[in-house]
Amino acid sequence: MRHLKAGRKLNRTASHRKALFRNLAKALFDHESIRTTTPKALELRRFADRLITMAKRNDMHSMRLVFADLRDKEIVKKLFSDISVRYQGTEGGYTRVLKIGRRRGDAAPMAIIELTQKREKEVAEKESKGKA
């Protein structure tokens, strides 16, 4: 029985799961929106929200902890200087998962996971395109 065991195994070993979430989180923080299967997106949400919460503390210890998870200096820099600043006044709810149907080849349930607050310049560009 798996009582009180949080998280999905996703048919992967622990090291493979760790690498999977590391790569998905890097892609999410880089592109701010990615498309993946629904179970991966739901698990990634837990992982990514924890990293954003750590980045909001904005001290050297939390930066080292986040770097230990992501192993990419550029993404960690973006997370601390850009993404965590957007969520300073927010307590949780940094990502959203939108279900988009099933994949054509194997009918796997697909979802889009994205950061809830977009960059200001992207939002301004979309609004200007909508008005023109």
N, C-alpha and C positions, 0 to 999 in steps of 0.2 A: 504494500500500500504506500502511496506517495503523499500521505497527509502532510500538510504544511511545507511542501516542497515547491517553492515558487519558481516560475520560469519554465519555458518549454525547452526540450532537448533538441528538437528539430532534426532528429536522426544523425547527429554529429557528435564527435568526441568533444571533450571540454576544450582542447586546444584549437580545434577547428571552429567551434562556436565563438571562442574569443577572437580569433582572426576574422571571422565573418562579421561580427559586430564592430570590430575595429575598422574594417574597410567600409562597412555601410555608414558608420558614423562620420568617417572622413568625407565620404561622398555627400552625406546630408549637409554637413557644415560648409562644404565647398560650394555646392549647387543650391542649397537651401530647399530643395524639393527633389525627391527621387521616387522611382517606381519599383516596387518589389512585391513579393508575395505577402498576403495579409498576415500570416503568423510571424514572419520575419519583421514586418513593420511594427506589429504590436510589441514584440520583444525589443526592437530597436528603440522604441519610444521610451521604455524604462531606462535603457542604457544612456541615451542622448540627454534625457531630462536630468539625470544624475550629473552628467558632465557639465551641463549649463549651470546647474545649481552650484557646483564647485567653482566654476569660473566666475560666478557673481561675487564670491568672497574676495577675489582679486588680490591674493597675496602669493608669495613665492612658494609656499608649501602646496597650495591648491594647484598652482601652475605645474609643479613637478608631478603631482598625482595625476593630473589630466594628461600630461606628456607621457607618463608611464602607460596610460591606456591607449593613447592615439599614436604615439611614436612619429609625429610629423610636426616640425617646428612651425611651418607656415599655417597649418590649420589651427594649432594651439594659439598662435599669435592672433589670427582672425577671431577665434572664439573669445579670447580675453579682451581684445580691443574693440570689436564690432558687435558680436552677437550678445555677449553678456551685458553690454551697456544698454541694449534695446530692452532687456528684460529686468532692469534694475528695480522697477516698481512692481513687478509681477511675482506672485507666489505660486509657481507651478503652471502647468498648462502651456509649455513652450512649443510643443509639437502637436500636430493633428494628423489623424489617419483617415483618409477618404477611400472607401472601397469603390473599385471601378469595374467590377465584373470578373470574368474568368479569362485566363490566357487561352489563346486559340489552340496551341499545340497539345497541351495536356490538361486543359480545363482547371488549372490551379487558380485559386482565388487571388486576385491581384489588388493592390492598394497603392495609393500615393501617400507618402509621409512627407510633411513639410513643416517648416517653422511657421508659427502663427503670425509673427510680425515680420513683414518683408522689409527689405532695404528701402529707404525713402526715395532714392533715385529711380528704382524699378517701379515703384508705385506712381511716381510723378510721370514717368514715361508712358505708362499704361493709360493714365488719365488724359494726358495730352493727345494720345492716339485716338482715344475715344471721342474727344471733342472735335478733332479735325475731320 
